[in-house]
Amino acid sequence: PGQLAILRLTKVVDPEFPLVRGWIAALGQGREVTPFFDYPLSPVSLSTVVKGLYQAVAWRKPGLFHLGGAEEVSYEQVCRFVLDALGLPAD
């Protein structure tokens, strides 16, 4: 009792994230994607989550911990990042 550590995460986003995979598939077929511009998230990478889990175990301290991205962005901004990574224009 009292030795429980909980790590709360914001949205974990990586290339295998279903929404990102869907965008990539749609764009590959020449279809338009319309991500929310007014819905924020604080994306965190899978590698950051793994590091956070490792650190939480290494601390050996009970508690509630929160792990999130460095800043809040919109889904549209995440989509623009995907477009940039694919070398595609935003329009």
Residue pairs with C-beta under 8 A, 6 or more apart in sequence:
2 62
3 62
4 62
5 56
5 57
5 59
5 61
5 62
5 63
5 64
5 65
6 63
6 64
6 65
7 52
7 53
7 56
7 65
7 66
7 67
8 64
8 65
8 66
8 67
9 44
9 49
9 52
9 67
9 68
10 41
10 42
10 43
10 44
10 67
10 68
10 69
11 41
11 42
11 43
11 44
11 69
12 43
12 44
12 45
12 46
12 49
13 20
13 41
13 43
13 44
13 45
13 78
14 20
14 45
14 46
15 21
15 24
19 75
20 78
20 82
22 33
23 33
23 35
23 79
23 82
24 82
24 86
26 32
26 33
27 33
27 83
27 86
27 88
33 79
35 74
35 75
35 76
35 78
35 79
36 74
36 75
36 76
37 74
37 75
37 76
38 74
39 74
39 75
40 72
40 73
40 74
41 69
41 72
41 73
41 74
41 75
41 78
42 68
42 69
42 71
42 72
42 73
43 69
43 73
43 78
44 67
44 68
44 69
48 67
49 67
52 65
52 67
56 65
80 90
83 89
83 90
